[in-house]
Amino acid sequence: MTERILDHSVLGKLDTSPKVSFLFNGKEYEGIENEPIAAALLANGVRTLRRHEESGSPRGIYCNIGHCFECRVTVDGVQGMRACLTPVKDGMVVTGGGQLDAPVRDWRKNNG
């Protein structure tokens, strides 16, 4: 099942070839080659890309233009890649970040 708009009233029909397979958090998904990872995941119904490092609250697509860094994922072992800007490729392994074991320390506070 896809949640894609396949025939847009202004943009016309979506070219859906070639398709590629990729892994996200250990599960296989299908996308259109070179579309952003975020678009491929959204089309597959995935809304949560990672968890906030301290609170563990879900994070997903926010700005979708590369400004906010909310869609940071690890792509083929490279951390901090923005899913909204990174094109999906066949065989790509993508993982979302999770809550850290230790709380994030605010270094701006005077802890002395």
Secondary structure as UniProt FT lines:
FT   STRAND          7..8
FT   TURN            9..11
FT   STRAND          12..13
FT   STRAND          19..24
FT   TURN            25..26
FT   STRAND          27..32
FT   TURN            33..34
FT   HELIX           37..43
FT   TURN            44..45
FT   STRAND          50..51
FT   TURN            53..55
FT   STRAND          58..59
FT   TURN            70..71
FT   STRAND          72..75
FT   TURN            76..77
FT   STRAND          78..82
FT   TURN            83..85
FT   TURN            90..91
FT   STRAND          93..96
FT   TURN            107..108
//
